């Protein structure tokens, strides 16, 4: 328990340090990666909550949840595939369907309860406090991931952790979680990509 409390304290100190260094040169390794990272548009996934507004037609506006099969049904429009589309792309698709019944419909799709498609989620497995799948966020780093999962367990071999990157050609590379979380080494902070899998092995005693 003392080790866990110490890790949490170090994590909070590290977050404060990053905030203070935010305006400093290059924000070390993480900022460099962020500066050159491509813009990634959010894609709708199963479980996302959608608020669909049809201008001047409230009777066909609705709030729906994307079904496990990736489709939604709204008034006058049945079984539209929503997953792996941006909100704008889905809005244009609904407009095409509604054009049979409404003259020049204007549709806006707003997303809530973000989950994203499974292919873009960040998966954390092994010796994390709360292993889970996380929605990807633009400019997300491994520090953000560790905050979300509550850090590592007392049995984790943090400096033997690795990331499996499945997009852009499958590759696997090591990361230094202990240096980042326990020593506050911000240079060990790396940027995440959609679909990354973080594997945290157990230490050998």
C-alpha positions in Angstrom: 0.0 0.0 0.0 2.9 2.4 0.8 4.4 1.8 -2.6 1.1 2.5 -4.2 0.7 5.7 -2.3 4.2 6.8 -3.2 3.5 6.0 -6.9 0.4 8.2 -6.8 2.3 11.0 -5.1 5.0 10.8 -7.8 2.3 10.8 -10.5 0.7 14.0 -9.1 4.1 15.7 -8.9 4.8 14.7 -12.5 1.5 16.1 -13.7 2.2 19.4 -12.0 5.7 19.5 -13.5 4.2 19.0 -17.0 1.8 21.8 -16.5 4.5 24.1 -15.4 6.7 23.1 -18.3 3.9 23.5 -20.8 5.2 26.8 -22.1 8.8 25.8 -22.1 10.9 24.8 -25.1 9.7 21.7 -26.8 8.0 20.1 -23.7 10.7 17.5 -24.2 9.9 14.3 -26.3 6.1 14.4 -26.0 5.8 17.8 -27.5 7.9 17.0 -30.5 5.8 14.0 -31.3 2.6 16.1 -30.8 3.9 18.9 -33.2 4.2 16.4 -36.0 1.3 14.1 -35.3 -1.4 14.0 -37.9 -4.9 15.2 -37.1 -7.1 12.2 -36.3 -10.9 12.6 -36.9 -13.2 11.0 -34.4 -15.0 8.0 -35.7 -18.3 6.9 -34.3 -18.3 3.5 -32.5 -20.8 1.1 -30.9 -22.3 2.5 -27.7 -21.8 6.1 -28.7 -24.8 8.4 -27.9 -25.9 10.5 -30.9 -28.0 13.6 -30.8 -29.5 14.0 -34.3 -31.0 17.4 -35.1 -33.0 18.0 -38.3 -33.3 21.8 -38.8 -37.0 23.0 -38.6 -38.1 19.4 -38.3 -38.1 18.5 -34.6 -40.5 15.6 -35.2 -37.8 13.6 -36.9 -34.9 14.8 -34.6 -33.9 12.2 -32.1 -31.3 10.9 -29.6 -30.1 7.4 -30.2 -27.4 5.0 -29.1 -25.3 3.2 -31.7 -26.2 -0.5 -31.5 -23.7 -3.3 -31.1 -24.1 -4.0 -34.9 -23.0 -0.5 -35.6 -26.3 0.8 -36.9 -28.9 3.3 -35.8 -32.6 3.9 -36.5 -34.2 7.3 -36.5 -37.6 8.5 -37.5 -38.1 7.8 -41.3 -34.6 6.3 -41.5 -34.0 2.7 -40.6 -30.7 0.8 -40.1 -28.1 3.4 -41.1 -24.5 2.2 -40.6 -23.0 4.7 -38.1 -19.7 3.1 -37.1 -16.4 4.2 -38.6 -18.0 7.4 -39.9 -17.3 10.9 -38.7 -20.4 12.8 -37.3 -20.4 14.9 -40.5 -20.3 11.9 -42.8 -23.2 10.4 -40.9 -25.2 13.6 -41.1 -24.8 13.7 -44.9 -25.9 10.1 -45.1 -29.1 10.8 -43.1 -29.8 13.9 -45.2 -29.8 11.7 -48.3 -32.2 9.3 -46.7 -34.5 12.0 -45.5 -34.5 13.8 -48.9 -37.2 11.3 -49.9 -39.6 12.8 -47.4 -38.3 16.3 -46.6 -37.2 19.0 -49.0 -33.5 19.9 -48.6 -33.1 18.5 -45.0 -30.2 19.9 -42.9 -28.9 17.4 -40.3 -26.4 17.9 -37.5 -25.0 14.9 -35.6 -23.6 15.5 -32.1 -21.7 12.7 -30.2 -21.8 12.1 -26.5 -20.6 9.2 -24.3 -17.6 8.7 -26.5 -16.4 5.1 -27.0 -15.2 5.1 -30.6 -14.7 2.1 -32.9 -12.9 -0.9 -31.4 -10.1 -0.5 -34.0 -9.2 2.9 -32.5 -9.4 2.1 -28.8 -6.3 2.0 -26.6 -6.1 -1.4 -24.8 -4.1 -1.8 -21.5 -3.4 -5.3 -20.4 -1.3 -6.9 -17.7 -0.2 -5.3 -14.5 -2.2 -2.1 -14.6 -4.3 -1.2 -11.6 -7.4 -1.2 -13.8 -6.7 -2.9 -17.2 -9.2 -1.7 -19.7 -9.9 -0.4 -23.2 -9.9 3.5 -23.5 -11.3 5.7 -26.2 -8.5 7.3 -28.2 -8.0 11.1 -27.8 -6.1 13.5 -30.0 -2.5 14.0 -28.6 -3.0 11.3 -26.0 0.2 10.2 -24.3 1.2 7.1 -22.3 0.9 9.3 -19.2 -2.7 10.1 -19.9 -3.3 6.3 -20.3 -1.6 5.5 -17.0 -3.7 8.2 -15.2 -6.9 6.6 -16.6 -6.0 3.1 -15.5 -4.7 4.2 -12.1 -1.0 3.5 -12.6 0.7 0.1 -12.3 0.4 -2.6 -9.6 3.1 -3.3 -7.0 4.1 -6.3 -9.1 4.5 -4.5 -12.4 7.8 -4.5 -14.3 7.2 -1.0 -15.7 10.4 -0.6 -17.6 9.8 -3.8 -19.4 6.4 -2.7 -20.7 5.8 -2.4 -24.4 3.4 -0.9 -27.0 2.1 -3.0 -29.9 1.2 -0.6 -32.7 -1.2 -2.2 -35.1 -1.8 0.7 -37.6 0.7 1.7 -40.2 2.5 -1.7 -40.2 2.5 -3.8 -37.0 5.4 -3.1 -34.7 6.3 -3.4 -31.0 8.6 -1.3 -28.9 9.6 -0.9 -25.3 8.5 1.9 -22.9 9.8 3.0 -19.5 6.8 3.3 -17.2 8.9 3.1 -14.0 11.1 6.0 -15.1 8.0 8.0 -16.0 5.8 7.3 -13.0 8.4 6.8 -10.2 11.3 9.0 -11.3 9.3 11.7 -13.1 11.3 11.3 -16.3 9.2 13.1 -18.8 11.4 11.9 -21.7 9.8 8.5 -21.1 6.4 9.9 -22.1 5.4 8.8 -25.6 2.5 9.6 -27.8 -0.2 7.0 -28.3 -1.8 6.1 -31.7 -5.3 4.7 -32.4 -5.4 1.0 -31.7 -2.3 0.8 -29.6 -2.0 -2.0 -27.1 0.0 -1.4 -23.9 1.4 -4.5 -22.3 2.7 -4.3 -18.7 4.4 -7.6 -17.6 4.8 -8.9 -14.1 8.2 -8.5 -12.4 10.3 -11.5 -11.5 11.3 -11.8 -7.8 
